[in-house]
Amino acid sequence: MKRIIAYVLIILAAFFLQNNVFAASSLISTVPNILMIVVFSFGFIRGSTEGMLIGFFCGLLSDLFFSNVIGFSALLYSVLGYLMGLLGRLYYTDFVDLPLILCLLSNILYHIGNFFFAFLLRGKTGFGAYFTGIMLPELLYTGLMTLLLYPLFRRLEGAIEKWETRKTHSYA
C-alpha cells in the first residue's frame, strides 16, 4: 500500500511539473515528457508489470486532460513501460548512459505511435514537420531531464523500498 501511495504522488508530481511548471516556462517552446521519464524509470528499475501499470495510469491521466480519445496514451505508455521493464531485466545498470538511450528510444516510439494514430490516420502526412517541430525539440529536452531525474528516481526507489519494509513497533 505504501508503494502505491508513493507512485500516485510521483505520478501527480510529474504531471504537475510537466503541464504546469515546464509549460508555463518560456525558456523553450516545448515541454519535456516527464511522465515518459517516470514510466521508463520505474519500468526499467522495477520490471515490466510495474512499468506497464505506471504507464497505464500516466497515459490515462494524460488522456483525461489533453486528449479527445480516452485510452490512446494509456495504451502507448503501458506498452512502453512493459518493454522498458523487459529491457531493464536484461540490461540493468547503475550508470545513466544506457537508461538515457532507452528513455530516448521509448520517447521516439511514443512519438511514432502518436504520429501514426493521431496524424496519419487523419490524412496528415507531414512527418518532417512533425519531427523537426515537435519530436526533436522534445527529445532533446527530455534527454536533458532524464540525466537529472533518472538518478533521483533510483534514489527514490531505494527510499520507497526502505519505507515499505520498515517495521512498525508495537508498544502494547
SEDREN-189463 format. One record per atom (N, C-alpha, C): residue number from 1; y, z, x; residue in three letters; atom name. Coordinates in Angstrom, 2 decimals. Atoms other than C-alpha are relative to their C-alpha. Example, Ala and Ser with C-alpha at 12.3 -4.5 7.8 and 13.67 -1.06 7.14 Angstrom:
BEGIN
i	py	pz	px	aa	at
1	-1.19	0.00	0.89	Ala	N
1	-4.50	7.80	12.30	Ala	CA
1	1.20	0.00	0.90	Ala	C
2	-1.19	-0.06	-0.82	Ser	N
2	-1.06	7.14	13.67	Ser	CA
2	1.09	0.73	-0.77	Ser	C
***
This chain:
BEGIN
i	py	pz	px	aa	at
1	-1.20	0.00	0.82	Met	N
1	0.00	0.00	0.00	Met	CA
1	1.26	0.00	0.86	Met	C
2	-1.16	-0.05	-0.89	Lys	N
2	2.36	0.78	2.87	Lys	CA
2	0.30	-1.38	0.58	Lys	C
3	-0.18	1.34	-0.56	Arg	N
3	1.78	-2.67	4.34	Arg	CA
3	0.66	-0.93	-1.02	Arg	C
4	-0.59	0.84	1.05	Ile	N
4	2.63	-4.33	1.02	Ile	CA
4	1.48	0.31	-0.16	Ile	C
5	-1.41	-0.39	0.10	Ile	N
5	5.87	-2.36	0.78	Ile	CA
5	0.79	-0.56	1.18	Ile	C
6	-0.68	0.52	-1.19	Ala	N
6	6.77	-3.35	4.34	Ala	CA
6	0.17	-1.51	-0.10	Ala	C
7	-0.11	1.46	0.13	Tyr	N
7	6.02	-7.04	3.66	Tyr	CA
7	1.04	-0.40	-1.04	Tyr	C
8	-1.00	0.30	1.03	Val	N
8	8.11	-7.03	0.48	Val	CA
8	1.40	0.19	0.56	Val	C
9	-1.32	-0.25	-0.60	Leu	N
9	11.03	-5.51	2.37	Leu	CA
9	0.36	-1.07	1.03	Leu	C
10	-0.24	1.04	-1.01	Ile	N
10	10.66	-8.03	5.22	Ile	CA
10	0.34	-1.33	-0.67	Ile	C
11	-0.24	1.27	0.70	Ile	N
11	10.49	-10.99	2.82	Ile	CA
11	1.38	0.01	-0.65	Ile	C
12	-1.32	-0.08	0.64	Leu	N
12	13.54	-9.80	0.87	Leu	CA
12	1.13	-0.02	1.03	Leu	C
13	-1.03	0.01	-1.06	Ala	N
13	15.50	-9.15	4.08	Ala	CA
13	0.15	-1.41	0.58	Ala	C
14	-0.06	1.37	-0.53	Ala	N
14	14.59	-12.62	5.41	Ala	CA
14	0.68	-0.93	-0.99	Ala	C
15	-0.63	0.83	1.03	Phe	N
15	15.58	-14.23	2.12	Phe	CA
15	1.50	0.25	-0.05	Phe	C
16	-1.42	-0.35	0.01	Phe	N
16	18.89	-12.37	2.14	Phe	CA
16	0.70	-0.57	1.24	Phe	C
17	-0.59	0.55	-1.23	Leu	N
17	19.58	-13.34	5.77	Leu	CA
17	0.17	-1.51	-0.08	Leu	C
18	-0.02	1.45	0.03	Gln	N
18	18.71	-16.98	5.23	Gln	CA
18	1.00	-0.54	-1.01	Gln	C
19	-0.77	0.59	1.08	Asn	N
19	20.51	-17.54	1.96	Asn	CA
19	1.36	0.63	-0.24	Asn	C
20	-1.32	-0.61	0.15	Asn	N
20	23.49	-15.22	2.23	Asn	CA
20	0.75	0.06	1.32	Asn	C
21	-0.70	-0.20	-1.27	Val	N
21	24.35	-14.34	5.80	Val	CA
21	0.17	-1.33	0.74	Val	C
22	-0.09	1.26	-0.74	Phe	N
22	23.50	-17.64	7.52	Phe	CA
22	0.64	-1.11	-0.84	Phe	C
23	-0.60	1.03	0.87	Ala	N
23	24.51	-19.76	4.51	Ala	CA
23	1.52	0.16	-0.07	Ala	C
24	-1.45	-0.24	0.08	Ala	N
24	27.97	-18.14	4.48	Ala	CA
24	0.69	-0.26	1.34	Ala	C
25	-0.58	0.24	-1.32	Ser	N
25	28.47	-18.69	8.22	Ser	CA
25	0.40	-1.46	0.13	Ser	C
26	-0.47	1.38	-0.18	Ser	N
26	30.48	-21.77	9.12	Ser	CA
26	-0.25	-0.48	1.43	Ser	C
27	0.31	0.37	-1.38	Leu	N
27	29.01	-21.97	12.62	Leu	CA
27	-0.62	-1.39	0.08	Leu	C
28	0.70	1.27	0.04	Ile	N
28	26.66	-24.86	11.88	Ile	CA
28	-0.19	-0.35	-1.47	Ile	C
29	0.12	0.42	1.40	Ser	N
29	26.24	-26.91	8.71	Ser	CA
29	-1.40	0.17	-0.56	Ser	C
30	1.37	-0.21	0.47	Thr	N
30	22.56	-25.96	8.45	Thr	CA
30	-0.34	1.49	0.08	Thr	C
31	0.46	-1.38	0.06	Val	N
31	20.64	-22.75	7.90	Val	CA
31	-1.39	0.06	0.62	Val	C
32	1.36	-0.11	-0.54	Pro	N
32	17.62	-21.59	9.91	Pro	CA
32	-0.97	0.42	-1.10	Pro	C
33	1.01	-0.32	1.00	Asn	N
33	14.43	-21.31	7.91	Asn	CA
33	-0.67	1.32	0.39	Asn	C
34	0.49	-1.34	-0.35	Ile	N
34	13.93	-17.56	8.32	Ile	CA
34	-1.30	0.30	-0.74	Ile	C
35	1.24	-0.22	0.75	Leu	N
35	11.27	-17.49	5.60	Leu	CA
35	-1.18	-0.67	0.69	Leu	C
36	1.07	0.67	-0.73	Met	N
36	9.24	-20.01	7.60	Met	CA
36	-0.39	0.81	1.24	Met	C
37	0.30	-0.83	-1.18	Ile	N
37	9.53	-17.77	10.67	Ile	CA
37	-0.82	1.21	-0.42	Ile	C
38	0.78	-1.14	0.50	Val	N
38	8.24	-14.82	8.59	Val	CA
38	-1.43	-0.44	-0.30	Val	C
39	1.33	0.51	0.35	Val	N
39	5.34	-16.87	7.22	Val	CA
39	-0.80	-0.32	1.26	Val	C
40	0.68	0.35	-1.24	Phe	N
40	4.48	-18.27	10.63	Phe	CA
40	-0.39	1.25	0.78	Phe	C
41	0.23	-1.17	-0.85	Ser	N
41	4.82	-14.94	12.46	Ser	CA
41	-1.13	0.87	-0.51	Ser	C
42	1.04	-0.89	0.52	Phe	N
42	2.70	-12.82	10.16	Phe	CA
42	-1.32	-0.73	-0.21	Phe	C
43	1.25	0.77	0.03	Gly	N
43	0.16	-15.61	9.66	Gly	CA
43	-0.62	-0.06	1.38	Gly	C
44	0.48	0.10	-1.38	Phe	N
44	-0.12	-16.02	13.42	Phe	CA
44	-0.50	1.35	0.50	Phe	C
45	0.36	-1.33	-0.48	Ile	N
45	-0.30	-12.26	14.04	Ile	CA
45	-1.17	0.60	-0.80	Ile	C
46	0.95	-0.70	0.86	Arg	N
46	-2.37	-11.08	11.06	Arg	CA
46	-1.17	-0.84	-0.51	Arg	C
47	1.12	0.83	0.45	Gly	N
47	-4.54	-14.07	10.15	Gly	CA
47	0.34	-0.85	-1.21	Gly	C
48	-0.25	1.01	1.01	Ser	N
48	-4.91	-16.76	7.56	Ser	CA
48	0.19	0.57	-1.40	Ser	C
49	-0.13	-0.55	1.35	Thr	N
49	-5.30	-14.59	4.45	Thr	CA
49	1.39	0.57	-0.22	Thr	C
50	-1.34	-0.57	0.15	Glu	N
50	-2.11	-12.62	5.01	Glu	CA
50	1.08	-1.06	0.17	Glu	C
51	-0.95	1.10	-0.14	Gly	N
51	-0.30	-15.74	6.20	Gly	CA
51	0.13	-0.79	-1.28	Gly	C
52	-0.01	0.75	1.25	Met	N
52	-1.28	-17.52	3.01	Met	CA
52	0.71	0.79	-1.10	Met	C
53	-0.63	-0.82	1.05	Leu	N
53	-0.23	-14.62	0.76	Leu	CA
53	1.49	0.17	0.23	Leu	C
54	-1.44	-0.11	-0.30	Ile	N
54	3.08	-14.08	2.52	Ile	CA
54	0.68	-1.33	-0.23	Ile	C
55	-0.54	1.33	0.24	Gly	N
55	3.62	-17.83	2.43	Gly	CA
55	0.20	-0.28	-1.48	Gly	C
56	-0.13	0.22	1.44	Phe	N
56	2.98	-17.92	-1.29	Phe	CA
56	1.21	0.73	-0.57	Phe	C
57	-1.11	-0.76	0.57	Phe	N
57	5.48	-15.17	-2.06	Phe	CA
57	1.35	-0.45	0.56	Phe	C
58	-1.25	0.56	-0.54	Cys	N
58	8.13	-16.58	0.31	Cys	CA
58	0.34	-1.31	-0.71	Cys	C
59	-0.23	1.26	0.68	Gly	N
59	7.72	-20.01	-1.26	Gly	CA
59	0.36	0.19	-1.47	Gly	C
60	-0.31	-0.28	1.39	Leu	N
60	7.74	-18.60	-4.78	Leu	CA
60	1.42	0.51	-0.16	Leu	C
61	-1.37	-0.50	0.03	Leu	N
61	10.95	-16.71	-4.08	Leu	CA
61	0.99	-1.15	0.20	Leu	C
62	-0.85	1.17	-0.24	Ser	N
62	12.49	-19.90	-2.71	Ser	CA
62	0.02	-0.92	-1.21	Ser	C
63	0.07	0.85	1.18	Asp	N
63	11.28	-21.89	-5.72	Asp	CA
63	0.79	0.59	-1.17	Asp	C
64	-0.67	-0.64	1.13	Leu	N
64	12.62	-19.37	-8.22	Leu	CA
64	1.52	-0.13	0.08	Leu	C
65	-1.45	0.04	-0.15	Phe	N
65	16.13	-19.53	-6.79	Phe	CA
65	0.57	-1.40	0.24	Phe	C
66	-0.60	1.25	-0.45	Phe	N
66	16.52	-23.08	-5.48	Phe	CA
66	-0.72	-1.27	-0.42	Phe	C
67	0.77	1.19	0.31	Ser	N
67	14.00	-25.47	-7.00	Ser	CA
67	-0.07	-0.24	-1.50	Ser	C
68	0.23	0.35	1.40	Asn	N
68	13.58	-27.31	-10.26	Asn	CA
68	-1.47	0.08	-0.36	Asn	C
69	1.44	-0.03	0.19	Val	N
69	9.81	-27.24	-9.79	Val	CA
69	-0.54	1.29	0.61	Val	C
70	0.54	-1.26	-0.49	Ile	N
70	8.16	-23.85	-9.52	Ile	CA
70	-1.39	-0.25	0.59	Ile	C
71	1.30	0.09	-0.64	Gly	N
71	5.27	-23.77	-7.06	Gly	CA
71	-0.09	-0.97	1.15	Gly	C
72	0.06	0.99	-1.07	Phe	N
72	6.09	-26.62	-4.71	Phe	CA
72	0.13	0.66	1.37	Phe	C
73	-0.18	-0.69	-1.28	Ser	N
73	7.46	-24.49	-1.87	Ser	CA
73	-1.08	1.06	0.20	Ser	C
74	1.06	-1.00	-0.09	Ala	N
74	4.90	-21.80	-2.66	Ala	CA
74	-1.28	-0.63	0.55	Ala	C
75	1.18	0.71	-0.50	Leu	N
75	2.13	-24.34	-2.06	Leu	CA
75	0.16	-0.36	1.47	Leu	C
76	-0.22	0.38	-1.40	Leu	N
76	3.66	-25.65	1.17	Leu	CA
76	-0.04	1.21	0.93	Leu	C
77	-0.02	-1.20	-0.84	Tyr	N
77	4.36	-22.19	2.58	Tyr	CA
77	-1.40	0.63	0.09	Tyr	C
78	1.36	-0.57	-0.02	Ser	N
78	0.85	-20.99	1.59	Ser	CA
78	-0.91	-0.75	0.95	Ser	C
79	0.85	0.82	-0.87	Val	N
79	-0.89	-23.87	3.31	Val	CA
79	0.40	0.20	1.46	Val	C
80	-0.45	-0.18	-1.39	Leu	N
80	1.26	-23.47	6.43	Leu	CA
80	-0.34	1.40	0.51	Leu	C
81	0.39	-1.35	-0.40	Gly	N
81	0.67	-19.69	6.50	Gly	CA
81	-1.47	0.10	0.31	Gly	C
82	1.44	0.01	-0.23	Tyr	N
82	-3.06	-20.28	6.24	Tyr	CA
82	-0.34	-0.71	1.32	Tyr	C
83	0.27	0.74	-1.24	Leu	N
83	-3.06	-22.91	9.01	Leu	CA
83	0.46	0.76	1.24	Leu	C
84	-0.50	-0.76	-1.14	Met	N
84	-0.94	-20.75	11.31	Met	CA
84	-0.87	1.23	0.26	Met	C
85	0.94	-1.10	-0.17	Gly	N
85	-3.32	-17.86	10.68	Gly	CA
85	-1.26	-0.43	0.72	Gly	C
86	1.17	0.53	-0.70	Leu	N
86	-6.25	-20.01	11.77	Leu	CA
86	0.31	-0.26	1.47	Leu	C
87	-0.38	0.26	-1.39	Leu	N
87	-4.39	-21.12	14.89	Leu	CA
87	0.25	1.29	0.77	Leu	C
88	-0.23	-1.29	-0.65	Gly	N
88	-3.40	-17.53	15.62	Gly	CA
88	-1.28	0.65	0.46	Gly	C
89	1.31	-0.55	-0.41	Arg	N
89	-7.06	-16.53	15.74	Arg	CA
89	-0.56	-0.75	1.21	Arg	C
90	0.51	0.79	-1.12	Leu	N
90	-7.79	-19.34	18.19	Leu	CA
90	0.85	0.16	1.26	Leu	C
91	-0.91	0.06	-1.14	Tyr	N
91	-4.71	-19.18	20.43	Tyr	CA
91	0.94	1.19	0.09	Tyr	C
92	-0.89	-1.15	0.01	Tyr	N
92	-3.30	-15.67	20.12	Tyr	CA
92	0.54	0.30	1.40	Tyr	C
93	-0.64	-0.28	-1.29	Thr	N
93	-0.81	-14.86	22.90	Thr	CA
93	1.17	0.94	-0.19	Thr	C
94	-1.16	-0.89	0.04	Asp	N
94	1.85	-12.31	23.71	Asp	CA
94	1.28	-0.72	0.39	Asp	C
95	-1.18	0.74	-0.43	Phe	N
95	4.20	-14.93	25.11	Phe	CA
95	0.59	-0.76	-1.19	Phe	C
96	-0.69	0.61	1.12	Val	N
96	6.72	-16.69	22.91	Val	CA
96	-0.04	-1.54	0.04	Val	C
97	-0.03	1.46	-0.11	Asp	N
97	6.19	-20.28	24.14	Asp	CA
97	-0.91	-0.69	-1.01	Asp	C
98	0.89	0.60	0.98	Leu	N
98	3.13	-21.16	22.05	Leu	CA
98	0.43	0.31	-1.43	Leu	C
99	-0.51	-0.24	1.36	Pro	N
99	4.43	-19.37	18.93	Pro	CA
99	1.24	-0.84	-0.34	Pro	C
100	-1.17	0.84	0.25	Leu	N
100	7.71	-21.28	19.29	Leu	CA
100	-0.43	-1.42	-0.36	Leu	C
101	0.49	1.35	0.26	Ile	N
101	5.87	-24.60	19.43	Ile	CA
101	-0.68	-0.07	-1.37	Ile	C
102	0.70	0.01	1.28	Leu	N
102	3.66	-23.69	16.47	Leu	CA
102	0.94	0.22	-1.17	Leu	C
103	-0.98	-0.20	1.06	Cys	N
103	6.62	-22.46	14.43	Cys	CA
103	0.77	-1.29	-0.27	Cys	C
104	-0.68	1.28	0.18	Leu	N
104	8.45	-25.73	15.05	Leu	CA
104	-0.93	-1.03	-0.65	Leu	C
105	0.97	0.89	0.62	Leu	N
105	5.27	-27.63	14.15	Leu	CA
105	-0.13	0.30	-1.49	Leu	C
106	0.11	-0.34	1.42	Ser	N
106	4.97	-25.71	10.88	Ser	CA
106	1.26	-0.41	-0.75	Ser	C
107	-1.25	0.43	0.63	Asn	N
107	8.63	-26.44	10.13	Asn	CA
107	0.02	-1.52	-0.19	Asn	C
108	0.08	1.46	0.13	Ile	N
108	8.07	-30.16	10.80	Ile	CA
108	-0.94	-0.38	-1.14	Ile	C
109	0.94	0.29	1.08	Leu	N
109	5.03	-30.17	8.50	Leu	CA
109	0.61	0.34	-1.36	Leu	C
110	-0.68	-0.36	1.25	Tyr	N
110	7.07	-28.38	5.82	Tyr	CA
110	0.99	-1.10	-0.40	Tyr	C
111	-0.99	1.03	0.31	His	N
111	9.83	-30.98	6.05	His	CA
111	-0.64	-1.34	-0.38	His	C
112	0.70	1.24	0.36	Ile	N
112	7.39	-33.89	5.95	Ile	CA
112	-0.55	0.11	-1.42	Ile	C
113	0.47	-0.22	1.37	Gly	N
113	5.77	-32.41	2.83	Gly	CA
113	1.14	0.00	-0.99	Gly	C
114	-1.18	-0.03	0.86	Asn	N
114	9.19	-31.76	1.35	Asn	CA
114	0.55	-1.41	-0.21	Asn	C
115	-0.50	1.37	0.12	Phe	N
115	10.32	-35.31	2.09	Phe	CA
115	-0.92	-0.83	-0.90	Phe	C
116	0.95	0.79	0.78	Phe	N
116	7.16	-36.80	0.62	Phe	CA
116	0.11	0.31	-1.49	Phe	C
117	0.02	-0.37	1.41	Phe	N
117	7.21	-34.83	-2.63	Phe	CA
117	1.38	-0.01	-0.65	Phe	C
118	-1.33	-0.11	0.61	Ala	N
118	10.95	-34.35	-3.16	Ala	CA
118	0.79	-1.30	0.05	Ala	C
119	-0.80	1.21	-0.16	Phe	N
119	12.30	-37.67	-1.95	Phe	CA
119	-0.79	-1.28	-0.23	Phe	C
120	0.75	1.25	0.03	Leu	N
120	9.66	-40.35	-1.51	Leu	CA
120	-0.54	-0.31	-1.39	Leu	C
121	0.53	0.24	1.34	Leu	N
121	8.11	-39.89	-4.94	Leu	CA
121	1.08	-0.35	-1.01	Leu	C
122	-1.12	0.39	0.87	Arg	N
122	11.56	-40.34	-6.48	Arg	CA
122	0.64	-1.32	0.45	Arg	C
123	-0.47	1.30	-0.44	Gly	N
123	12.06	-43.62	-4.62	Gly	CA
123	1.05	0.04	1.10	Gly	C
124	-0.96	-0.09	-1.10	Lys	N
124	14.35	-42.33	-1.87	Lys	CA
124	-0.77	-0.07	1.31	Lys	C
125	0.80	0.26	-1.19	Thr	N
125	13.05	-43.71	1.41	Thr	CA
125	0.78	0.14	1.30	Thr	C
126	-0.82	-0.11	-1.20	Gly	N
126	15.78	-42.82	3.92	Gly	CA
126	-0.44	1.12	0.91	Gly	C
127	0.50	-1.07	-0.87	Phe	N
127	13.67	-40.78	6.34	Phe	CA
127	0.89	0.21	1.22	Phe	C
128	-0.88	-0.14	-1.17	Gly	N
128	16.04	-41.49	9.25	Gly	CA
128	1.18	0.90	-0.29	Gly	C
129	-1.12	-0.86	0.38	Ala	N
129	18.97	-39.92	7.43	Ala	CA
129	-0.47	1.42	-0.25	Ala	C
130	0.57	-1.33	0.25	Tyr	N
130	16.78	-37.02	6.31	Tyr	CA
130	-0.31	0.71	1.33	Tyr	C
131	0.37	-0.57	-1.30	Phe	N
131	15.54	-36.50	9.87	Phe	CA
131	1.23	0.46	0.78	Phe	C
132	-1.17	-0.34	-0.81	Thr	N
132	18.95	-36.56	11.57	Thr	CA
132	0.96	0.94	-0.72	Thr	C
133	-0.96	-0.81	0.72	Gly	N
133	20.94	-34.88	8.81	Gly	CA
133	-0.50	1.36	-0.40	Gly	C
134	0.54	-1.26	0.51	Ile	N
134	18.61	-32.14	7.62	Ile	CA
134	-1.04	0.59	0.95	Ile	C
135	1.16	-0.50	-0.73	Met	N
135	15.42	-31.85	9.63	Met	CA
135	0.31	0.42	1.44	Met	C
136	-0.26	-0.29	-1.41	Leu	N
136	16.61	-31.98	13.25	Leu	CA
136	0.93	1.20	0.20	Leu	C
137	-0.84	-1.18	-0.19	Pro	N
137	19.51	-29.51	12.94	Pro	CA
137	-0.70	1.31	-0.40	Pro	C
138	0.71	-1.20	0.40	Glu	N
138	17.33	-27.05	11.04	Glu	CA
138	-1.09	0.37	1.00	Glu	C
139	1.02	-0.27	-1.01	Leu	N
139	14.54	-27.41	13.61	Leu	CA
139	0.59	0.70	1.22	Leu	C
140	-0.64	-0.62	-1.17	Leu	N
140	16.90	-26.57	16.45	Leu	CA
140	0.42	1.43	-0.29	Leu	C
141	-0.47	-1.33	0.37	Tyr	N
141	18.41	-23.60	14.64	Tyr	CA
141	-1.17	0.95	-0.24	Tyr	C
142	1.18	-0.82	0.25	Thr	N
142	15.00	-22.32	13.50	Thr	CA
142	-0.70	0.33	1.32	Thr	C
143	0.60	-0.27	-1.31	Gly	N
143	13.66	-22.67	17.05	Gly	CA
143	0.74	1.09	0.74	Gly	C
144	-0.80	-1.05	-0.64	Leu	N
144	16.51	-20.58	18.40	Leu	CA
144	-0.25	1.36	-0.66	Leu	C
145	0.25	-1.26	0.70	Met	N
145	15.96	-17.94	15.73	Met	CA
145	-1.43	0.51	0.22	Met	C
146	1.38	-0.40	-0.30	Thr	N
146	12.21	-17.95	16.45	Thr	CA
146	-0.06	0.77	1.32	Thr	C
147	-0.04	-0.71	-1.29	Leu	N
147	12.94	-16.93	20.04	Leu	CA
147	0.49	1.43	-0.16	Leu	C
148	-0.52	-1.35	0.23	Leu	N
148	14.82	-13.92	18.68	Leu	CA
148	-0.87	0.82	-0.94	Leu	C
149	0.68	-0.75	1.05	Leu	N
149	12.76	-12.98	15.65	Leu	CA
149	-1.50	0.22	0.23	Leu	C
150	1.44	-0.18	-0.20	Tyr	N
150	9.13	-13.51	16.72	Tyr	CA
150	-0.33	1.28	0.79	Tyr	C
151	0.29	-1.27	-0.67	Pro	N
151	9.18	-10.68	19.30	Pro	CA
151	0.31	1.22	-0.87	Pro	C
152	-0.34	-1.09	0.91	Leu	N
152	10.88	-8.48	16.70	Leu	CA
152	-1.11	0.20	-1.04	Leu	C
153	1.08	-0.11	0.98	Phe	N
153	8.16	-9.26	14.14	Phe	CA
153	-1.28	0.53	0.63	Phe	C
154	1.17	-0.57	-0.68	Arg	N
154	5.47	-8.47	16.71	Arg	CA
154	0.12	1.51	0.13	Arg	C
155	-0.22	-1.45	-0.08	Arg	N
155	7.00	-5.05	17.31	Arg	CA
155	-0.05	0.64	-1.38	Arg	C
156	0.01	-0.50	1.37	Leu	N
156	7.47	-4.59	13.58	Leu	CA
156	-1.44	0.12	-0.52	Leu	C
157	1.40	-0.06	0.40	Glu	N
157	3.80	-5.38	13.00	Glu	CA
157	-0.69	1.22	0.62	Glu	C
158	0.55	-1.20	-0.63	Gly	N
158	2.86	-2.67	15.52	Gly	CA
158	0.47	1.27	-0.69	Gly	C
159	-0.54	-1.17	0.71	Ala	N
159	5.13	-0.20	13.72	Ala	CA
159	-0.64	0.14	-1.38	Ala	C
160	0.67	-0.05	1.31	Ile	N
160	3.59	-1.12	10.35	Ile	CA
160	-1.42	0.52	0.17	Ile	C
161	1.36	-0.45	-0.28	Glu	N
161	0.14	-0.61	11.85	Glu	CA
161	-0.04	1.51	0.22	Glu	C
162	-0.06	-1.45	-0.23	Lys	N
162	1.10	2.87	13.10	Lys	CA
162	0.33	0.75	-1.28	Lys	C
163	-0.41	-0.65	1.24	Trp	N
163	2.79	3.74	9.82	Trp	CA
163	-1.15	0.03	-1.00	Trp	C
164	1.10	0.11	0.95	Glu	N
164	-0.23	2.59	7.83	Glu	CA
164	-1.16	0.92	0.37	Glu	C
165	1.14	-0.80	-0.43	Thr	N
165	-2.78	4.51	9.91	Thr	CA
165	0.36	1.47	0.23	Thr	C
166	-0.42	-1.39	-0.19	Arg	N
166	-0.72	7.68	10.23	Arg	CA
166	-0.59	0.86	-1.11	Arg	C
167	0.61	-0.91	0.97	Lys	N
167	-2.47	10.57	8.54	Lys	CA
167	1.05	0.96	-0.52	Lys	C
168	-0.88	-1.01	0.56	Thr	N
168	-0.66	12.85	6.21	Thr	CA
168	-0.69	1.35	0.14	Thr	C
169	0.55	-1.34	-0.20	His	N
169	-1.13	16.53	6.88	His	CA
169	0.07	0.78	-1.30	His	C
170	0.05	-0.83	1.20	Ser	N
170	-2.17	18.83	4.10	Ser	CA
170	0.21	1.44	0.42	Ser	C
171	-0.29	-1.40	-0.30	Tyr	N
171	-0.78	22.32	4.12	Tyr	CA
171	-0.56	0.92	-1.06	Tyr	C
172	0.57	-0.82	1.07	Ala	N
172	-2.83	23.60	1.20	Ala	CA
172	-1.12	0.88	0.50	Ala	C
***
